[in-house]
């Protein structure tokens, strides 16, 4: 009996110890809602606004552990301060930002931005419980409000293209009309010239019947004499 109780006690202590060892900071990032929830083993719960990656700079979904902590960090790539940075994947980090007015909507280059005071709090919690006992989960996708404007601009561009094409067709039609009109005028001019010339010919006086060279030549075989008259 004592042996059984001893085994049960060992199992209980093992399970309890494992639970204690796994207890830590749980960070949940809801990218769609642009919110972060942080819980601790002591029952602390925090709910903060964030800024995730804006269009073209998506924040990476997944479950991570902190890889390093940097109290004062500056991004040489994007030229911005990243105080109390908790890096979790390569150059991606949760950090404070001076652009607090943008919190609540996508605005970063892929990092998760927090109010500087909230970033300092999270940094302290990770240090307290350890990176190995901190779980960071990113889920969801940012609401893409730009897509409808892009679509609208596409329609606008298509309308402009159609208008341009229609304008080009109108120009071609107008040019054809001008050419047709010019051809008609030229024909009329030629016709008028011919009619004028014809009129001049018709108005010339007829040669007298006895004029030299007018009478036809009648061979002697016709009985009218010979030669020209």
KEZA-864484 format. One line per field, with one value per atom (N, C-alpha, C): x, y, z; residue in three letters; residue number from 0. Coordinates in steps of 0.02 Angstrom, whole numbers, plus 32768, in hexadecimal, padded with zeros to 4 digits. Example, Ala and Ser with C-alpha at 12.3 -4.5 7.8 and 13.67 -1.06 7.14 Angstrom:
px: c(8294,8267,8294,8282,82AC,8285)
py: c(7EE4,7F1F,7F5B,7F90,7FCB,8002)
pz: c(8186,8186,8186,8162,8165,818A)
rest: c(Ala,Ala,Ala,Ser,Ser,Ser)
nr: c(0,0,0,1,1,1)
This chain:
px: c(802A,8000,802B,805E,808B,80AF,80BE,80E0,80B4,8074,8045,803D,8038,8031,806F,80A8,80E7,80EA,80D3,80D3,80A4,8068,8037,8053,8075,8092,80C6,80EE,8122,8102,80CD,80AB,808B,806C,804C,807F,80B7,80EB,8108,810D,8128,80F9,80B7,8086,8082,8081,807D,80BB,80F5,8132,8133,8119,8117,80E7,80AE,807E,809C,80C2,80E2,8117,813B,8170,8153,8117,80F9,80D2,80C4,809F,80CB,80AE,80D5,80A7,80C4,809F,8081,8041,801E,8009,8026,8019,7FF1,7FB6,7F8C,7F7F,7F91,7F89,7F53,7F1D,7EE6,7EF0,7F0B,7F1C,7EDD,7EA8,7E6A,7E4C,7E4F,7E33,7E65,7EA5,7EDB,7EDF,7EDC,7EE0,7F12,7F2C,7F58,7F3F,7F3B,7F28,7F63,7F74,7FAC,7F92,7FA2,7F90,7FCF,7FCD,8006,7FEE,801B,8007,7FE5,7FF2,7FD4,7F8F,7F74,7F30,7F2D,7F66,7F65,7F4D,7F22,7F09,7F0E,7F2C,7F33,7F16,7EF6,7ED9,7EEE,7F18,7F35,7F28,7F25,7F21,7F67,7F68,7FA7,7FA3,7FDC,7FE0,8009,7FEA,800F,8026,8040,805A,8025,8035,8006,800A,7FE4,7FE0,8026,8038,807B,80AE,809B,80C9,80A2,808E,8065,808D,806C,808A,8083,80B7,80B6,808A,8057,802E,8056,8045,8067,8070,808F,809D,80E8,80FF,8147,815A,819D,81BB,81E9,81F1,821F,8266,8287,82CC,82FF,82EC,8319,82F3,830C,82EE,831F,8305,832E,8309,8323,8301,8301,8338,833D,8356,832B,833E,8328,8351,8341,8346,8313,8312,8338,8372,8397,8375,8351,8330,82F8,82CE,8294,829C,82D3,82E1,82B0,82A4,8276,828A,8277,8287,8258,8273,824C,825B,8242,8251,822F,8252,8239,8222,8250,8241,8248,8214,8214,8214,824E,8253,823A,8214,81F9,8204,8217,8226,8252,8291,82BF,82BD,82AC,82A8,8264,8234,81F1,81F3,81D2,81D2,8191,8183,814F,8174,8162,8188,815C,8176,8153,815A,812D,812F,811A,8138,8120,80E1,80D1,8095,8057,8048,8010,7FCC,7FC9,7F8B,7F76,7FA6,7F96,7F83,7F89,7F78,7F2E,7F20,7EDC,7ED0,7F04,7EFF,7F44,7F48,7F89,7FB3,7FF2,801C,8066,807A,80C0,80DC,811D,813D,813C,8111,810A,8110,8130,8136,80F2,80ED,80B1,80C2,80A1,80AE,807F,809A,8074,8081,8053,8061,80A1,80CE,810E,8106,80D3,80C9,80B6,808C,8078,80B2,80DB,8116,8146,814E,817A,815F,811D,80FE,8108,80FD,8107,8150,817D,81C4,81D7,81BB,81C9,81AC,8171,8153,817C,8193,81BC,81FD,821A,8258,824B,8212,8202,81F7,81D0,81BF,81EF,8214,8243,8228,8254,8240,8225,8243,822C,81E6,81CE,818C,815B,816D,8142,812C,80ED,80D0,80B0,80C3,80A9,8085,8045,801D,7FFE,8008,7FEB,7FB9,7F7D,7F48,7F20,7F02,7ED5,7EF9,7ED3,7EED,7ED2,7EFA,7EE6,7EAD,7E7C,7E47,7E64,7E5A,7E78,7E46,7E44,7E15,7E2B,7E6A,7E82,7E6B,7E54,7E42,7E09,7DD7,7D9E,7DB1,7DE2,7DF8,7E21,7E49,7E70,7E41,7E0B,7DDA,7DB7,7DA5,7D84,7DB1,7DF2,7E20,7E2A,7E25,7E2A,7DF0,7DB3,7D79,7D82,7D9A,7DA5,7DD7,7E0D,7E40,7E23,7DF8,7DD9,7DAB,7D86,7D59,7D82,7DBA,7DE5,7E01,7E14,7E2E,7DF9,7DBB,7D84,7D76,7D77,7D6B,7DA1,7DDF,7E17,7E0F,7DFD,7DF3,7DBB,7D83,7D4A,7D5F,7D87,7D9F,7DCA,7DF4,7E1E,7DF4,7DC0,7D93,7D6F,7D5B,7D39,7D67,7DA8,7DD8,7DE1,7DE6,7DED,7DB0,7D74,7D36,7D34,7D4A,7D4A,7D7B,7DB6,7DE7,7DCC,7DAA,7D8B,7D57,7D2F,7CFC,7D1C,7D54,7D78,7D93,7DB0,7DCB,7D94,7D5B,7D23,7D09,7D05,7CED,7D1E,7D5F,7D92,7D8D,7D83,7D7D,7D40,7D08,7CCA,7CD3,7CF5,7D01,7D2C,7D60,7D8D,7D68,7D3D,7D15,7CE7,7CC8,7C9B,7CC2,7CFF,7D28,7D3A,7D4F,7D61,7D23,7CEB,7CAD,7C9A,7CA1,7C91,7CBF,7CFF,7D30,7D20,7D0D,7CFB,7CBD,7C8C,7C4F,7C5D,7C8A,7C9C,7CBF,7CEE,7D12,7CE3,7CB5,7C85,7C59,7C46,7C1E,7C43,7C85,7CAD,7CB2,7CB8,7CBC,7C7B,7C44,7C03,7BF3,7C11,7C03,7C2E,7C62,7C8C,7C62,7C6C,7C46,7C5A,7C29,7C37,7C5C,7C87,7CAB,7C7B,7C83,7C57,7C62,7C2F,7C32,7C67,7C77,7CA9,7CEF,7CFA,7D3C,7D6E,7DAC,7DE0,7DEF,7DF4,7E06,7DCC,7D93,7D59,7D36,7D30,7D0C,7D34,7D12,7D36,7D52,7D80,7DA0,7D76,7D61,7D39,7D62,7D71,7D96,7D6D,7D91,7D70,7D3F,7D4B,7D1F,7CD9,7CD2,7C90,7C68,7C89,7C65,7C5F,7C87,7C84,7CC2,7CE9,7D27,7D60,7D96,7DD0,7DF0,7E16,7E3B,7E11,7E30,7E0D,7DEB,7DB9,7D96,7DAC)
py: c(7FC4,8000,803F,803E,8077,8081,8048,804B,806C,805A,8077,80C2,80D5,811C,8143,8125,8146,8151,811F,8125,815D,815F,8193,81D8,81DE,821F,8235,8207,8218,822F,820C,821F,8263,8270,82B1,82E9,82DF,8312,831D,82E8,82EE,8317,8305,8329,8372,837E,83C2,83E9,83CA,83EC,83FC,83CE,83DA,8414,8415,844B,848E,848E,84CB,84E1,84AF,84BF,84DB,84C1,84D8,8518,852C,8569,85A5,85D5,860F,8644,866E,86A4,868A,8696,8682,86C1,86C9,8705,86EF,870B,86FB,873A,8738,8772,8763,878A,8783,87BA,87A6,87D7,87F5,87CC,87E6,881D,8813,8844,887A,8870,889E,88A6,886C,886B,8836,8840,8810,8802,87C1,87AD,878A,879F,8782,8768,872A,870D,86F1,86F1,86D7,86A2,867A,8647,8663,86A2,86C0,86DD,86D2,86E9,872E,874C,878E,8786,87B3,87B3,87FA,8800,8840,883C,8872,8875,88B8,88B5,88F1,88F6,8935,8940,8937,8921,8917,8936,8935,8942,890A,88E3,88AE,88C7,889A,88AE,88CB,8903,8922,88FC,8914,88F2,88ED,88B0,88A4,888F,8892,887F,8856,881A,87F1,87D8,87D6,87B8,876C,8746,86FD,86D9,86B7,868E,8652,863A,85FF,8605,85D2,85D0,85D2,85FF,860B,8612,860F,8620,865C,8686,86BE,86A5,86C4,86B1,86DE,871D,874A,8787,87A9,87E7,8820,8858,8894,88CF,88EA,8922,8960,896E,89A7,898E,8993,897A,89AC,89B2,89E0,89BA,89C1,899F,89C8,89AE,89D0,89C7,8990,8982,89B3,89BF,89EB,8A2E,8A37,8A77,8A8B,8A5E,8A6D,8A4D,8A6D,8A52,8A19,89E5,89AB,899C,89C7,89BD,897E,895D,8921,88ED,88DC,88AD,8865,883E,87F5,87D3,87BE,879E,8756,8741,86FD,86D6,86F8,86D5,8702,86F2,871C,8764,8790,87D7,87EE,87BF,87D1,87D5,8809,8813,8835,882E,8856,888E,88CC,8904,8942,8972,89B1,89DD,8A0D,8A3B,8A81,8AB4,8AF8,8B09,8AE0,8AEC,8ACF,8AE9,8ACD,8ADC,8B10,8B21,8AED,8AC4,8A91,8A4F,8A48,8A09,89FA,89BA,89A6,8999,89A6,8998,8984,8960,894C,8989,8989,89C3,89B3,8975,8966,8945,8933,890E,88C3,88AD,8866,8858,8884,887C,888A,8879,8888,88C4,88FC,8939,893E,895A,8966,89AE,89C5,8A03,89F9,8A2B,8A22,8A07,8A1D,8A05,89BB,89A6,8960,8933,894D,8927,891D,8950,894A,8916,8913,88E3,889C,8891,884E,8839,8867,885A,8842,8864,8851,880C,87FD,87BB,8782,878D,875A,874F,8785,877F,875A,8768,8749,86FE,86E8,86A1,867B,86A0,8680,8676,867A,8671,862A,85F9,85B4,85A8,85D3,85CD,8601,861C,864E,8632,8635,861D,8658,8661,8697,8679,8686,866B,86A4,86A2,86D4,86B0,86CA,86AC,86E2,86CD,86FA,8721,8749,8773,87BA,87EA,8830,8840,8868,887D,88A8,8894,88B7,88E9,8924,8958,8978,896C,898B,8967,8928,8901,8921,893C,8959,8999,89BF,89FA,89E8,89B2,899B,8984,8962,894A,8984,89B6,89F0,8A15,8A1B,8A3C,8A15,89D1,89A7,89B5,89B9,89CA,8A0F,8A3C,8A80,8A7F,8A58,8A53,8A34,8A00,89E0,8A11,8A39,8A6B,8A9E,8AB2,8AE2,8AC4,8A83,8A61,8A5E,8A4C,8A48,8A8D,8AC0,8B04,8B18,8B05,8B15,8AF1,8AAF,8A88,8AA5,8AB9,8AD7,8B18,8B3F,8B7E,8B72,8B3D,8B2C,8B18,8AEF,8ADB,8B18,8B46,8B83,8BAC,8BAF,8BD5,8BB4,8B70,8B4D,8B59,8B55,8B60,8BA7,8BD7,8C1D,8C27,8C05,8C0B,8BED,8BB3,8B94,8BC2,8BE3,8C11,8C4B,8C65,8C9C,8C85,8C49,8C30,8C26,8C0A,8BFF,8C41,8C73,8CB5,8CD2,8CCA,8CE5,8CC4,8C81,8C5C,8C74,8C7E,8C96,8CDA,8D07,8D4A,8D47,8D1C,8D16,8CFD,8CCA,8CAF,8CE5,8D0B,8D40,8D74,8D83,8DB4,8D9C,8D5B,8D3F,8D3E,8D2B,8D29,8D6E,8D9F,8DE3,8DFB,8DE9,8DFD,8DDE,8D9E,8D7D,8D9B,8DAB,8DC9,8E0D,8E33,8E75,8E6E,8E3E,8E33,8E1C,8DF1,8DD7,8E11,8E3C,8E75,8EA2,8EAB,8ED5,8EB7,8E74,8E51,8E59,8E50,8E54,8E9B,8ECD,8F12,8F2B,8F04,8F1B,8F1D,8F50,8F53,8F1C,8F02,8ECD,8EE9,8EC1,8ED7,8ED9,8F0A,8F0C,8ECE,8EBD,8E7F,8E82,8EBE,8EC3,8ED0,8ECC,8EDA,8EA6,8EBD,8E90,8E5B,8E20,8DEA,8DCD,8DE8,8DCF,8D98,8DA0,8D6E,8D2E,8CF7,8CB8,8CA9,8C7D,8C6B,8C35,8C40,8C0F,8BF3,8BB6,8B98,8B9C,8B97,8B9C,8B63,8B2D,8AF3,8B01,8B36,8B46,8B73,8B8C,8BB6,8BFD,8C10,8C56,8C7D,8C65,8C88,8C69,8C8B,8C71,8CA9,8C95,8CC5,8CE9,8D18,8D41,8D7A,8D90,8DCB,8E08)
pz: c(8000,8000,8000,802B,802F,7FEC,7FCE,7F8E,7F59,7F59,7F2A,7F36,7F76,7F86,7F71,7F7A,7F66,7F1B,7EF5,7EAC,7E96,7EB6,7EA5,7EB5,7EED,7F00,7ECE,7EB8,7E87,7E46,7E31,7DF3,7DF9,7E34,7E3F,7E3D,7E5D,7E5E,7E18,7DF2,7DAE,7D82,7D87,7D5F,7D74,7DB6,7DD0,7DBB,7DBF,7DAB,7D61,7D38,7CF0,7CE1,7D06,7CFC,7D0E,7D47,7D5C,7D29,7D0E,7CDF,7C9E,7C89,7C4B,7C54,7C91,7C9D,7C8B,7C66,7C53,7C35,7C0B,7BEC,7BAA,7BA2,7B66,7B40,7B05,7ADC,7A9F,7A98,7A5E,7A36,79F7,79CB,7998,799A,796A,7935,78FC,78C9,78AA,78A3,7886,78B2,78F5,7924,7937,7925,7937,7983,79A6,79EF,7A06,7A41,7A61,7AA8,7AB9,7AFD,7B1D,7B59,7B7E,7BC1,7BD0,7C11,7C33,7C76,7C9D,7CCE,7CEA,7D1A,7D58,7D69,7DA4,7D97,7D5A,7D4B,7D2D,7D1E,7CFE,7CB6,7CA2,7C5D,7C41,7C06,7BE6,7B9F,7B8B,7B48,7B29,7AF6,7AD9,7A8E,7A76,7A2E,7A10,79D2,79AF,7969,7948,7900,78E2,78B6,7894,7850,7826,77E5,77B7,779A,776A,7728,76F7,76B5,7697,7684,7669,769D,76DD,7714,7747,7734,7760,779C,77D5,7811,780C,7821,7818,784B,7833,7861,7879,78B5,78D0,791B,7938,7980,798A,79B5,79BC,7A06,7A11,7A51,7A45,7A77,7A6E,7A60,7A30,7A1F,7A40,7A4B,7A70,7A86,7AB8,7AD3,7AC9,7AB1,7AA7,7AC4,7AFB,7B1C,7AF0,7AD0,7AA3,7A5F,7A2F,79EC,79B8,7984,794D,790B,78E3,78A2,786F,785A,7826,77E1,77D9,7799,778C,77BF,77B7,77DA,77FE,781D,7854,7884,78BA,78FB,7933,7975,7986,79A6,79BB,7A05,7A33,7A7A,7A96,7AC5,7AE7,7AB3,7A88,7A52,7A6A,7A5C,7A6A,7A25,7A0E,79CD,79D2,799F,79A1,7960,792A,78EC,78C1,78BB,7894,78AA,787A,788B,78A2,78AA,78C3,790F,7929,7971,7987,79C8,79E8,7A0B,79FC,7A18,7A1E,7A43,7A4B,7A0E,7A07,79CD,79E3,79C6,79D3,79AB,7979,7950,7971,79AD,79D3,79B2,798A,7968,7935,791E,78EC,790B,794D,796E,7963,7956,7948,78FE,78D6,788E,7874,783C,7820,780D,7823,7814,7814,7826,782D,77EE,77F2,77BC,77C9,77F6,7806,7850,7875,78BE,78DF,791F,7946,7972,7966,798C,79C7,79FD,7A3A,7A52,7A7D,7AA0,7AC8,7ACB,7AEF,7B36,7B5B,7BA0,7BA0,7B70,7B6C,7B56,7B28,7B12,7B4C,7B76,7BB1,7BE1,7BEA,7C16,7BFD,7BBC,7BA0,7BA5,7B98,7B9C,7BE3,7C15,7C5B,7C6B,7C51,7C5F,7C3F,7C03,7BE2,7C08,7C1F,7C47,7C89,7CA6,7CE6,7CE1,7CAE,7CA8,7C79,7C52,7C25,7BDE,7BAE,7B69,7B5C,7B7E,7B73,7B8E,7BBA,7BD7,7BBB,7B83,7B63,7B1F,7B13,7AD4,7AB0,7A71,7A48,7A0C,7A06,79CF,79A7,7966,7938,790B,7909,78E0,78BB,7884,785F,7828,7807,77D1,77D9,77C5,77CC,779D,77B3,7786,774F,7711,76D9,76BD,76DB,76C5,7683,7670,7633,75F4,75FC,75C1,759B,75BF,759B,7577,7596,7573,7536,753D,7503,74CD,74E1,74B0,748E,74B8,749C,746C,747D,7451,7411,7417,73DB,73AC,73C9,73A0,7380,73A9,738F,7356,7360,732C,72EE,72F7,72BD,7299,72C0,72A2,727A,7298,7275,7235,723A,71FE,71C8,71DC,71AB,718D,71B8,71A0,716E,717F,7153,7110,7115,70D8,70AF,70D2,70AF,708D,70B2,7096,7059,705C,7022,6FE7,6FF4,6FBE,6FA0,6FCC,6FB5,6F89,6F9C,6F74,6F2F,6F2F,6EEF,6EC3,6EE1,6EBB,6EA0,6EC9,6EB3,6E79,6E7E,6E49,6E08,6E0E,6DD4,6DB4,6DDF,6DC6,6DA0,6DBC,6D9B,6D57,6D56,6D17,6CE4,6CFA,6CCD,6CB1,6CDC,6CC7,6C94,6CA1,6C74,6C30,6C30,6BF1,6BCB,6BED,6BCE,6BAF,6BD4,6BBA,6B7C,6B7E,6B45,6B08,6B13,6ADC,6ABF,6AEC,6AD6,6AAE,6AC6,6AA3,6A5E,6A5A,6A18,69EA,6A06,69DF,69C5,69F2,69DE,69A7,69AC,6979,6936,6939,68FA,68DA,6904,68EA,68CB,68EC,68D2,688F,688B,684C,6816,6827,67F7,67DC,680B,67F7,67C6,67D3,67A6,6760,6760,671F,66FA,671D,66FC,66E4,6704,66F1,66B7,66A2,666B,662A,6600,65C1,6591,656B,653B,64FE,64E0,64A4,6469,643D,6401,63D5,63B3,638B,6356,633B,6307,631E,635F,6379,6362,6358,6340,6374,6359,6386,63AC,63A2,63C7,63A4,6360,633A,6338,633B,633A,62F5,62F5,62B6,6296,6257,6233,61FA,61FD,61C5,6185,614E,610C,6102,6125,611C,6135,615D,6178,6149,6115,60E7,60FB,612A,6143,6131,6103,60F4,611B,611B,6140,6166,6198,61C0,61F2,6213,6244,6225,6240,6226,624D)
rest: c(Unk,Unk,Unk,Unk,Unk,Unk,Unk,Unk,Unk,Unk,Unk,Unk,Unk,Unk,Unk,Unk,Unk,Unk,Unk,Unk,Unk,Unk,Unk,Unk,Unk,Unk,Unk,Unk,Unk,Unk,Unk,Unk,Unk,Unk,Unk,Unk,Unk,Unk,Unk,Unk,Unk,Unk,Unk,Unk,Unk,Unk,Unk,Unk,Unk,Unk,Unk,Unk,Unk,Unk,Unk,Unk,Unk,Unk,Unk,Unk,Unk,Unk,Unk,Unk,Unk,Unk,Unk,Unk,Unk,Unk,Unk,Unk,Unk,Unk,Unk,Unk,Unk,Unk,Unk,Unk,Unk,Unk,Unk,Unk,Unk,Unk,Unk,Unk,Unk,Unk,Unk,Unk,Unk,Unk,Unk,Unk,Unk,Unk,Unk,Unk,Unk,Unk,Unk,Unk,Unk,Unk,Unk,Unk,Unk,Unk,Unk,Unk,Unk,Unk,Unk,Unk,Unk,Unk,Unk,Unk,Unk,Unk,Unk,Unk,Unk,Unk,Unk,Unk,Unk,Unk,Unk,Unk,Unk,Unk,Unk,Unk,Unk,Unk,Unk,Unk,Unk,Unk,Unk,Unk,Unk,Unk,Unk,Unk,Unk,Unk,Unk,Unk,Unk,Unk,Unk,Unk,Unk,Unk,Unk,Unk,Unk,Unk,Unk,Unk,Unk,Unk,Unk,Unk,Unk,Unk,Unk,Unk,Unk,Unk,Unk,Unk,Unk,Unk,Unk,Unk,Unk,Unk,Unk,Unk,Unk,Unk,Unk,Unk,Unk,Unk,Unk,Unk,Unk,Unk,Unk,Unk,Unk,Unk,Unk,Unk,Unk,Unk,Unk,Unk,Unk,Unk,Unk,Unk,Unk,Unk,Unk,Unk,Unk,Unk,Unk,Unk,Unk,Unk,Unk,Unk,Unk,Unk,Unk,Unk,Unk,Unk,Unk,Unk,Unk,Unk,Unk,Unk,Unk,Unk,Unk,Unk,Unk,Unk,Unk,Unk,Unk,Unk,Unk,Unk,Unk,Unk,Unk,Unk,Unk,Unk,Unk,Unk,Unk,Unk,Unk,Unk,Unk,Unk,Unk,Unk,Unk,Unk,Unk,Unk,Unk,Unk,Unk,Unk,Unk,Unk,Unk,Unk,Unk,Unk,Unk,Unk,Unk,Unk,Unk,Unk,Unk,Unk,Unk,Unk,Unk,Unk,Unk,Unk,Unk,Unk,Unk,Unk,Unk,Unk,Unk,Unk,Unk,Unk,Unk,Unk,Unk,Unk,Unk,Unk,Unk,Unk,Unk,Unk,Unk,Unk,Unk,Unk,Unk,Unk,Unk,Unk,Unk,Unk,Unk,Unk,Unk,Unk,Unk,Unk,Unk,Unk,Unk,Unk,Unk,Unk,Unk,Unk,Unk,Unk,Unk,Unk,Unk,Unk,Unk,Unk,Unk,Unk,Unk,Unk,Unk,Unk,Unk,Unk,Unk,Unk,Unk,Unk,Unk,Unk,Unk,Unk,Unk,Unk,Unk,Unk,Unk,Unk,Unk,Unk,Unk,Unk,Unk,Unk,Unk,Unk,Unk,Unk,Unk,Unk,Unk,Unk,Unk,Unk,Unk,Unk,Unk,Unk,Unk,Unk,Unk,Unk,Unk,Unk,Unk,Unk,Unk,Unk,Unk,Unk,Unk,Unk,Unk,Unk,Unk,Unk,Unk,Unk,Unk,Unk,Unk,Unk,Unk,Unk,Unk,Unk,Unk,Unk,Unk,Unk,Unk,Unk,Unk,Unk,Unk,Unk,Unk,Unk,Unk,Unk,Unk,Unk,Unk,Unk,Unk,Unk,Unk,Unk,Unk,Unk,Unk,Unk,Unk,Unk,Unk,Unk,Unk,Unk,Unk,Unk,Unk,Unk,Unk,Unk,Unk,Unk,Unk,Unk,Unk,Unk,Unk,Unk,Unk,Unk,Unk,Unk,Unk,Unk,Unk,Unk,Unk,Unk,Unk,Unk,Unk,Unk,Unk,Unk,Unk,Unk,Unk,Unk,Unk,Unk,Unk,Unk,Unk,Unk,Unk,Unk,Unk,Unk,Unk,Unk,Unk,Unk,Unk,Unk,Unk,Unk,Unk,Unk,Unk,Unk,Unk,Unk,Unk,Unk,Unk,Unk,Unk,Unk,Unk,Unk,Unk,Unk,Unk,Unk,Unk,Unk,Unk,Unk,Unk,Unk,Unk,Unk,Unk,Unk,Unk,Unk,Unk,Unk,Unk,Unk,Unk,Unk,Unk,Unk,Unk,Unk,Unk,Unk,Unk,Unk,Unk,Unk,Unk,Unk,Unk,Unk,Unk,Unk,Unk,Unk,Unk,Unk,Unk,Unk,Unk,Unk,Unk,Unk,Unk,Unk,Unk,Unk,Unk,Unk,Unk,Unk,Unk,Unk,Unk,Unk,Unk,Unk,Unk,Unk,Unk,Unk,Unk,Unk,Unk,Unk,Unk,Unk,Unk,Unk,Unk,Unk,Unk,Unk,Unk,Unk,Unk,Unk,Unk,Unk,Unk,Unk,Unk,Unk,Unk,Unk,Unk,Unk,Unk,Unk,Unk,Unk,Unk,Unk,Unk,Unk,Unk,Unk,Unk,Unk,Unk,Unk,Unk,Unk,Unk,Unk,Unk,Unk,Unk,Unk,Unk,Unk,Unk,Unk,Unk,Unk,Unk,Unk,Unk,Unk,Unk,Unk,Unk,Unk,Unk,Unk,Unk,Unk,Unk,Unk,Unk,Unk,Unk,Unk,Unk,Unk,Unk,Unk,Unk,Unk,Unk,Unk,Unk,Unk,Unk,Unk,Unk,Unk,Unk,Unk,Unk,Unk,Unk,Unk,Unk,Unk,Unk,Unk,Unk,Unk,Unk,Unk,Unk,Unk,Unk,Unk,Unk,Unk,Unk,Unk,Unk,Unk,Unk,Unk,Unk)
nr: c(0,0,0,1,1,1,2,2,2,3,3,3,4,4,4,5,5,5,6,6,6,7,7,7,8,8,8,9,9,9,10,10,10,11,11,11,12,12,12,13,13,13,14,14,14,15,15,15,16,16,16,17,17,17,18,18,18,19,19,19,20,20,20,21,21,21,22,22,22,23,23,23,24,24,24,25,25,25,26,26,26,27,27,27,28,28,28,29,29,29,30,30,30,31,31,31,32,32,32,33,33,33,34,34,34,35,35,35,36,36,36,37,37,37,38,38,38,39,39,39,40,40,40,41,41,41,42,42,42,43,43,43,44,44,44,45,45,45,46,46,46,47,47,47,48,48,48,49,49,49,50,50,50,51,51,51,52,52,52,53,53,53,54,54,54,55,55,55,56,56,56,57,57,57,58,58,58,59,59,59,60,60,60,61,61,61,62,62,62,63,63,63,64,64,64,65,65,65,66,66,66,67,67,67,68,68,68,69,69,69,70,70,70,71,71,71,72,72,72,73,73,73,74,74,74,75,75,75,76,76,76,77,77,77,78,78,78,79,79,79,80,80,80,81,81,81,82,82,82,83,83,83,84,84,84,85,85,85,86,86,86,87,87,87,88,88,88,89,89,89,90,90,90,91,91,91,92,92,92,93,93,93,94,94,94,95,95,95,96,96,96,97,97,97,98,98,98,99,99,99,100,100,100,101,101,101,102,102,102,103,103,103,104,104,104,105,105,105,106,106,106,107,107,107,108,108,108,109,109,109,110,110,110,111,111,111,112,112,112,113,113,113,114,114,114,115,115,115,116,116,116,117,117,117,118,118,118,119,119,119,120,120,120,121,121,121,122,122,122,123,123,123,124,124,124,125,125,125,126,126,126,127,127,127,128,128,128,129,129,129,130,130,130,131,131,131,132,132,132,133,133,133,134,134,134,135,135,135,136,136,136,137,137,137,138,138,138,139,139,139,140,140,140,141,141,141,142,142,142,143,143,143,144,144,144,145,145,145,146,146,146,147,147,147,148,148,148,149,149,149,150,150,150,151,151,151,152,152,152,153,153,153,154,154,154,155,155,155,156,156,156,157,157,157,158,158,158,159,159,159,160,160,160,161,161,161,162,162,162,163,163,163,164,164,164,165,165,165,166,166,166,167,167,167,168,168,168,169,169,169,170,170,170,171,171,171,172,172,172,173,173,173,174,174,174,175,175,175,176,176,176,177,177,177,178,178,178,179,179,179,180,180,180,181,181,181,182,182,182,183,183,183,184,184,184,185,185,185,186,186,186,187,187,187,188,188,188,189,189,189,190,190,190,191,191,191,192,192,192,193,193,193,194,194,194,195,195,195,196,196,196,197,197,197,198,198,198,199,199,199,200,200,200,201,201,201,202,202,202,203,203,203,204,204,204,205,205,205,206,206,206,207,207,207,208,208,208,209,209,209,210,210,210,211,211,211,212,212,212,213,213,213,214,214,214,215,215,215,216,216,216,217,217,217,218,218,218,219,219,219,220,220,220,221,221,221,222,222,222,223,223,223,224,224,224,225,225,225,226,226,226,227,227,227,228,228,228)
